[in-house]
Amino acid sequence: MAAVTTDQGEIRYLNPPVLEVDREKYCRFKKMRMKHIDYKDPDFLMRFMNEQGKILPRRLTGTSVKYQRKVARAVKRARHLAFNDFCWRYAEIIKTAAPTLKGEGQ
């Protein structure tokens, strides 16, 4: 970051320093008083996964230990039963390629 000094000894920055404001993390399951995480709801589980299909860590989601374990178990069950794909990007490629594959067979 470049700094410019003036005659009075005052330092002014060309780009003002960025102050990061930390939001307070909270467990959304405790807040909504959820007891059960449904593995059959892929849209809800997708919030806890990145585009590569990996489960997001607690430090990013703010989920408590108890519910992070339940989320991980639900995601793994959904993957095993094919409710969720292992990789979202792969699913998008298959969806876009499917119409062209149908046209070639006819």
Contacts in CASP RR format, 6 or more apart in sequence:
PFRMAT RR
TARGET T0000
AUTHOR 0000-0000-0000
METHOD contacts of the structure
MODEL  1
MAAVTTDQGEIRYLNPPVLEVDREKYCRFKKMRMKHIDYKDPDFLMRFMN
EQGKILPRRLTGTSVKYQRKVARAVKRARHLAFNDFCWRYAEIIKTAAPT
LKGEGQ
1 13 0 8 1.000
1 14 0 8 1.000
1 15 0 8 1.000
1 17 0 8 1.000
2 13 0 8 1.000
2 14 0 8 1.000
2 15 0 8 1.000
3 11 0 8 1.000
3 12 0 8 1.000
3 13 0 8 1.000
3 14 0 8 1.000
4 11 0 8 1.000
4 12 0 8 1.000
4 13 0 8 1.000
4 14 0 8 1.000
5 11 0 8 1.000
6 12 0 8 1.000
25 62 0 8 1.000
26 62 0 8 1.000
27 62 0 8 1.000
27 63 0 8 1.000
27 64 0 8 1.000
27 67 0 8 1.000
28 62 0 8 1.000
28 63 0 8 1.000
29 37 0 8 1.000
29 63 0 8 1.000
29 64 0 8 1.000
29 67 0 8 1.000
29 70 0 8 1.000
30 64 0 8 1.000
30 67 0 8 1.000
34 67 0 8 1.000
37 44 0 8 1.000
37 45 0 8 1.000
37 67 0 8 1.000
37 70 0 8 1.000
37 71 0 8 1.000
37 73 0 8 1.000
37 74 0 8 1.000
38 44 0 8 1.000
38 74 0 8 1.000
39 45 0 8 1.000
39 73 0 8 1.000
39 74 0 8 1.000
39 75 0 8 1.000
39 77 0 8 1.000
39 78 0 8 1.000
39 81 0 8 1.000
39 83 0 8 1.000
40 78 0 8 1.000
40 83 0 8 1.000
42 78 0 8 1.000
42 83 0 8 1.000
42 84 0 8 1.000
45 71 0 8 1.000
45 74 0 8 1.000
45 75 0 8 1.000
45 78 0 8 1.000
45 84 0 8 1.000
46 84 0 8 1.000
46 88 0 8 1.000
48 55 0 8 1.000
48 56 0 8 1.000
48 61 0 8 1.000
48 63 0 8 1.000
48 71 0 8 1.000
48 75 0 8 1.000
49 55 0 8 1.000
49 56 0 8 1.000
49 75 0 8 1.000
49 84 0 8 1.000
49 88 0 8 1.000
50 56 0 8 1.000
51 88 0 8 1.000
51 89 0 8 1.000
52 87 0 8 1.000
52 88 0 8 1.000
52 89 0 8 1.000
53 85 0 8 1.000
53 86 0 8 1.000
53 87 0 8 1.000
53 88 0 8 1.000
55 71 0 8 1.000
55 72 0 8 1.000
55 75 0 8 1.000
58 64 0 8 1.000
58 65 0 8 1.000
58 68 0 8 1.000
61 68 0 8 1.000
63 71 0 8 1.000
75 84 0 8 1.000
78 84 0 8 1.000
79 85 0 8 1.000
79 86 0 8 1.000
85 91 0 8 1.000
END
